[in-house]
Amino acid sequence: MNLGEAIAQRIEELCKERGISINRLAVLSGLTQSTVDGILKGRSKNPQLVTLLRISKGLGMSISEFLDDVRITDADIE
């Protein structure tokens, strides 16, 4: 699994756990829905740190908590 796929899975999992839609996450994160969709659909294979910071804050967690996932730490870096 590459890093982009791992990040997308993490976002989807956390949204499901919190009962929020991708559109709601975009609003909470101050991002456009197309930015979040780009990550989830693999168009954005290497999201910028500032984007991940915004997403983690939108999910109510720190960037450290967001990145603390075996899929992310074990992902292939392209």
N, C-alpha and C positions, 0 to 999 in steps of 0.2 A: 504494500500500500504506500502511495506517495504522500507527501506532507499535505498537499491540497485536499486529497480525499479524506485524510484523517481529520483535518480541521472541519471539513463539511460534515462529517459524521458526528463530530463532537457538538457542533452547533445544533444539528437536527435533534440529537439526543437531549440536550439541555432545554431546547424549546419544548419538546414533548414533555419532559419532566415538570416544567413550569407551566404548561398549558398555555403557551403563547404561540401565536402564528409568526411566520417569517416576516410578514408585513408589520406586525406589532414590534418585533425585535428591531426592525429597521428604524421605526419611529423612536423607540426607547434608546437606540444607539446613535441617533442623529445622522443616520445614513440613508441613502436612497434604497428602495427595495431592489432596484437593479444591481446595486453593489452586493447586497447580501445574496441575491439570486445567482450572481456571477460566481461567487464562492461555492455555493451549494451545487451548481450545475457544472463546475469544473472549468469555467471560462477564465476564472482568476485562480491560477495555480499557485501563486505565491503572494497572498494578501500582505499588504504593508502592516507594519507593527501598529501604526496609529489606528488602522481599521480594526485590528484584533483587540486593541485597547478599548475602542468604542463598543465593540460587540460584547466584550466581557463586562463592561460597566452596564450595558443594556440588560445583561443577564443577572446583574446584581452580584458580581463576583470580581475578584482581582484577576489580573492577567496570569498570575502564578497559578491560581486555582483553575483557570480555563485551560492552561497548557499542561496541567498535571494529569495527563491521561496517557496510558500505555500506547495507544495508537499513535499519538503525536510523538512521544519520545522514541518510539521504535520505527517511525516512518522513514521511508527512503527519501533522501534529499536529492532533488534533481538539480 
